[in-house]
Amino acid sequence: MKFDLYPELTELANDDLLLIWDFSNEALNSVKLSTLKTFFGVVAEEPTGTPLNYISDGDANGTFYFLGTNLGTTQWSNPAGSNLAIAASSTEYGSANLLTDRQNSEFWTNPIANSWVSFHILTGKLNCNYYSLRTRGTNPNYYPRNWILQGSDDGVTWIDLDVQVNNTTLSSPAQWLSLPVTTNDSYSYFRILQNGLDSSNSHYFCLGEIELYGLYEA
């Protein structure tokens, strides 16, 4: 077999089995890649980066807060427009940059299906393991119910990281909801896509604050 005909075989996981021919016994045996690594003394590389782990809703441990301190070197200020580029599919009220201002802000899109807000980390990548949403500050309606957290390397092709369907947890102004994420990959682009109706059976995408957590890689 020629491996170059099967490009997916050029990168193997630890649990993959390799076939090895035993010339002394003229037998074909299988062995896990992890077993070979142990035999040859190969040490697995530890992830490198800055851990930014979720502690509590609205804490100062998240990625956007970290970017707002210029990677822990200055006092905090809203990172939007400096270390972080924020965009939205549309804007009817407020500004998408308010989603990282640590205030009881209000932002919402036009009532269009599949509205979204995106975040481009300009200084590195994040292996996301948690994220937080906060409802807008004062108005008691139009709460998100259906959305997808997505990651991307280029802002064009998106990978689903967490999918929520009819999640009714958010039910009051300025309320936080934090959820875990499982992924092996790091991304510099993240997007929250509203893929269904909100609590008022409309397509307004109303938010007050967003935060991401995980392993930040400069």
Secondary structure as GFF3:
##gff-version 3
##sequence-region A 1 218
A	DSSP	three_ten_helix	3	5	.	.	.	ID=ss1
A	DSSP	three_ten_helix	7	10	.	.	.	ID=ss2
A	DSSP	beta_strand	17	22	.	.	.	ID=ss3
A	DSSP	beta_strand	27	32	.	.	.	ID=ss4
A	DSSP	alpha_helix	33	39	.	.	.	ID=ss5
A	DSSP	beta_strand	50	52	.	.	.	ID=ss6
A	DSSP	alpha_helix	63	68	.	.	.	ID=ss7
A	DSSP	beta_strand	84	88	.	.	.	ID=ss8
A	DSSP	three_ten_helix	96	100	.	.	.	ID=ss9
A	DSSP	beta_strand	107	108	.	.	.	ID=ss10
A	DSSP	beta_strand	116	121	.	.	.	ID=ss11
A	DSSP	beta_strand	125	134	.	.	.	ID=ss12
A	DSSP	beta_strand	147	152	.	.	.	ID=ss13
A	DSSP	beta_strand	159	164	.	.	.	ID=ss14
A	DSSP	beta_strand	176	180	.	.	.	ID=ss15
A	DSSP	beta_strand	189	194	.	.	.	ID=ss16
A	DSSP	beta_strand	206	207	.	.	.	ID=ss17
A	DSSP	beta_strand	209	217	.	.	.	ID=ss18
###
